[in-house]
């Protein structure tokens, strides 16, 4: 081995060691951020929601207070820069010069927390994803040797953050691959596997439980036609969610005075929460309640109208929350819509057609189907929902329905909230 070859080999070894070390660091910090944000949000969301249900006047007070605080923080603390969600990550990975500034970590953490805690009808997932992506971006800038690994290290942060939130390392890697990177490299594989392993180890040590503790026994082949119907309906609902987000953001952008946006958004959100408290925040408590009662609840006219109301209003209040300054995305809303869509379909089938399907199965498959169609990432949706329930019994229907919903949505409308731009659409 000549001298030049030895130098190149030593350089590659050093670069590999540094990549391993930085991936460990990114994995730990991103997972820690995700777990802390999840725990703090769950704690205060429960307190504030209980307060609002006891005294409904807080359904009016909380949204306007939360959106106002976010506005003032953004105006005076975070350099008057609005958070654009996952599009910020795309802007960073698409160019060599643009990076995610470090203030995005506290900005998304705090604003995501405040949005959900004070009733904004979205979730902390996108806030966590962008904040953890920023951790990867900052780490990448610290060493010249990592300049070529910008996308890989950003994806490592994203994958670790998703793993911490949903308890599924596979979903973390798949989301980073399907949505952010869209290509597999050796550096991507090394950095992301290490990051999600560290993240999963952290949540294991902290004894994190699955978000939804459900008991899935089995599923039957006779349910396949109804699962296919659920996939088609999920695709249609996801397009409705996407178009709502784009429409309200477009309309609210025409309002020049930001506080008018806050007042209008708060008014719509408050009225909706007053009618349907289930729309408060992420909506996970409402899903948990339905999981626990899905087999005992008879479908009455009132209940059917409630489900229809939730399916119609959830995309609207999510869109208004984001358009009026809230921080979040379509992860939690997609899961919420999917769960109630699946429950409604199963209840109709059992009540009027005596089919005998399991409502809990349709709720779980519906969650994956709407998420798959909303972000055009079926494999992420499958493993994410399996991680949420810690159960793979429904893997085959999850796979089939997630693919059906995605391609149904793409046939109707080819964009997601992440990929849409007026220039491309026109």
N, C-alpha and C positions, 0 to 999 in steps of 0.2 A: 504494500500500500504506500503510494507516494505521499509527499508532504501536503500537496494541495487536496488530495482526496481525504486525508486525515482531518484537515481543517474543516472541510465541508461536512464530514460526518460528525465531528464534535459540535459544529454549529447547529446541525439538525437535532442532535441530542439535547443541547441546551435549550433550543427553541421548544422542543417537545416537553421538557421538564417545566418550562415556564408556562406553557399552555395548560398543563395539568394543574399546576398550582393556582393559576388565575381562574380556571374553571371551578376548582374547589371553593375558592373565595366567592366567586359570583354565585354559585349554587347556594352557599350558606347565607349570604346577605340577602339574596332574592327570596329565598324560602322564609327567612326570618321576617322580612318585611311583609310577605304575604300572610303569614300566620298571625302576626301582630295586628295587621289591618283587619283581617277576618274576625279575630277575637274581639277587638275593640268595637268594631261595627256591630257585631251580633249583640254584644252586651248593651250598648247604648240604644240600639234600635229597639230592643225589647222594652227597655225602660220608657223611652219616649212614646212608643206605640201604645203601651199600657196606659200612659198618662192621657193620650189622645182619645182612647176608647172610653176612658172614665169621664173625660170632659171634652166633648167634640169640638169645642172652640179652638183646641190646639191643632185640629186639622186645618184650620185657617192660619193660625199663628206660625206653626213650624215651617211650612214651605216658604213663606215670604221671608222669615228670619234666616233660614238656611241659605237660600239663594242670595240674600243681601250680604251675608257674611262672606260667601264665596266671591261675590263681586268685589267687595272692598279688599279682600286678600289679594285677588288677582290684580286689582288696580294699584295697590300701594306696596305689596310685598313681592309679587311675582312678575315684576317688570311689564305689567299691562299686557301680558301674552295670554291668549286664550288656549286652552287645551284642546287639541284636535283629535285626541284618541289614537287609535292604531295607525291612522294616516301619518302621524308624526314619525312612527317607526319606518314606514315605507319611504318617507322623504329622506330619512337618514341612511337607509340601506341602499337607496337608488343612486346616491351620489357619494363620491369620495370626500368631498369637502364639508358637507353638512353633517353635524353630529347632534345627538340629544344632549342639551345642556343639563348640568347637574341639578339645577333647581327644579327640574321636572320630577325628581324623586319626592321632595316634600310637597310640591304643588299637587301632584296627583294623589298622593297619600291623604293629605288633609282635605282636599276638595272632594275626593271620592267618599271619604268618611262622612263629611258634613252633608253631602247630597243625600245619601241613603238614610242616615240617622234622622234627618229632619223631613223624611217622607218622600223624597225624590224617587220616582218609580223606575229605578234602574238598579244596577248592581256595582260591586267594587271590582269586578273581574278585569275590566279594561283599565281601570286606574292602576291595578296591581301589575298588569302586563306592561304598561308603558313605564311605570316606575322601575320595575325589574329590568326592562330593556335598557333603561338609562344606566343602571348599575353596570351592565355589560358594556355599554358604550363608553362610560367613564374609565373602566378597567382597560379597554382597548386603547385608549389615548395615552395611558401611562407609560407604555413601552413601544418604542419604534418597531420592535419585532412583531407586534400584533397588528400593525396597520393593515396587513393583507387579510386578517381574520375579523374584520369589523362586523360583518353580518353574522358570522358564526358565534361570536361572543355576545352580541345582542340577543341572538336566538337562545343562547344558553341561559341568559337571565330570564327571558320569556318562559322557557320550558320549566325552569325551576319555580317561577312564580305560579304558573298554572298547576304544577305538581302540588305545591303547598296548599292551594285553594281547594283542589278537587281530589287529592289523594291518589292521583294516577300518573305515574312517570311516563307511561306510554302516551297518554293524552297530551302531556306537556311537550314531548318530542314531536308528536304528530302535528300539534297546533303550530309549533315553530316551523315545521317543514311545510305543511299544507298552506298556511296562511302567510307566513313571513318570508322564509327563504325560498321555497319552491324548488330547491335543488339540494342534493346530498353531496357533501364533500367529506374527505377523511377528517379534516379539522372539525367540521360540524358534528360528525359522529362522536369523536373523542370528547369535545367540549360539552356537548349536550348530554351524553351518557353520564359523564362525571357530575355535571351540575344537577341533573335530576336524581342521581343516586344520593348525593349529599342532601338534597331537599327531602327525598323520601325517608332517608335516615333520620333527619331532624323531626319530621312529623311522627315517625314511629317512636322516637324517644320521648316525644311530648304526648304520646298516646292519643293522637287525634282520631276521633271516631268518624265514620262516614256521615255525611250530612243528612242522608235519609236512611233511617233504619227500617228496612222493609223486609217482608217475608214472601219471597217469590217461590212458588212450589214447582210449577211446570207451565207449559203452553202446548196447545194442540194444533195439529195441521189444519183443522177445520177453520181456524181463526185467520189463516193466511189471506183470503179475499178481503177480510175486514181490516187487516193490517195494511194491505195495499191501498184500500180506501183512505185509511188514516194517513198514509204517506202522501197521497195526492192532496188531501185537505191541509196537511202540514205545509206542503209547498206553497199552496195558495195563501195560507195565513202568514207565512214568512215574507212573501212578496208584499202583502198588506203592511206588515211591520216595516219593511225596508222603505216602501213608498211613503209611509207616514213620517218616518224620520227625515227623509230627504225633503218632503213637502214642508213640514213645519220649520225645519232649519232655513229653508229658502224664504218662507214667509216672514219669519222672525228677523232675518237678516235685513229686511226692508225697514225695520223700526230703528231709527237712528239713536234715540235716547235709550240707553241700556236699562234704566230703571223702569221704563214702560214695559220692556220685555219681562222683567221680574214680576211686575204687578199682574200682567196678563197671564203669564205662566203660572203664577201662584194661584190666581183665581180659578183657572181651569183645573189645576191639580187639587186644590182644596175642595171644590165641588165634587170632583170624582171620588176623593177619599171619603168624603162625608157620606156618599151614596154606597160606595164599595170600599170599606176599610181594608179589604184583602189586597188592594193595590198599593198599600203603604210599603215603601222601601223595596227590598229585593223580592218580597212576596214568598220567600221560602217557608215562613211559618204557616201560611195558608196552604201551601202544597203538603206540608207535613200533616196538617189537620185532615186534609182530604185522603192522604195515604192511610191514615188511621181509621177513617170512617167510610172508605170507598165501597166496601161490600155491604154496609148496612143502610146506606142512604137511598131511599126510594126516589125516583125521578118524578117530582111534582112540577106543575107549571111554574111555580115560583122559583124552584131550583134551576129549572131549564133556562128561565129568563135571566137569572143571576149569572149562570155560566156564559150565556150569550153576551150579556153586558160586560163581563170581564174580558172576553175575547175581543170585543169591539173596542173597549176603552183602554185596555193595557197598552197597545201600540200608540194610542194617542197621548196618554199621559207620560209614557216613556219619551216620546218625541218632544213633547212640551218641556219636560224636565231638562233634556239636553239642549234644546233650542234656547231656553231662557237662562242658560249659564251653568247648569248642573254638569257634574263630571261622571261619566259612565259609558255604557255601551249596550249591546243587544244580547249579551250572554244570558244574564238572569231573566230578562223579559222573554227570551226564546224558551227557556226552560219552563217558565210560568205558563206561557201560552200553550206549550206542548202538553203539559200536565193536564190542564183544564180542557183542552181540545180532546185529548184521549179519554178523559173521564166522561165528557159529554157524549162522545160517540159510543162508548161502551154502554152508558146508561140508556141511550136511545135504542141501541140494538137489543139490550136485554129486556127493556120495558115494552117495546112495541113489536119486536120480532122474536122474542123469546129465544135468542141465540145462545145465551149462557157463556159469554166471554168473561174473562177476569178483568174488572176495571183497573186494578193496580198494574197489570201488564200493559194495558193501553196507555196509562199515564206515563209509565217509564219509556215506552217506545215513542210516545208522542213528544216527550222532552227531547230525545235524541233527534227525532225527525225534524222538528222546527229549528233546532240549533244547527243541524246539518245544512238545511236549506238557507238559513239566514247568513251563514258565514261561508257557504260552499266548501265545507270541510267535513265530509261524512265520517271519516275514520277518527278524527278528533272527537266528534260528537258521540260516537259509539263508546270509545274507551273512557271518555269523560263521564258519561252517565253510568257506565259500569263502575267507575271509581266512586261516584256519588252514592251508589247503593251497595258497593262491595259485593256485587253479584253478577255472574256472567251467564245465568240460566237463559236469558233472552237474547243471547248474542246473535243467533241466526236471524230472528225477526228484526233486531236492531240494525243489522247490516243491510238487509233487504229494504226496509222502510226508509232508512237514512239515504240510501242511494236513490230511491224513488222520489223522495221529497226534494232532494237536491236538484235532480234533473227536471222535475216538474217546475220548480222555481226558476231554473235557468231558461226553460222554454218560454215562460211567461215574461220574465224580466231578467236580463243577463247580468245585472249588477248586484253587488251587496253594498252596505253602507261604507265598507272599506274601499271598494274598488270604483265606486261611482265618481265621476267628475263631469261637469257640464261640457267640457271640451270633447271628452270621449263619447259622451251620450249623444252629442249633436253630430 
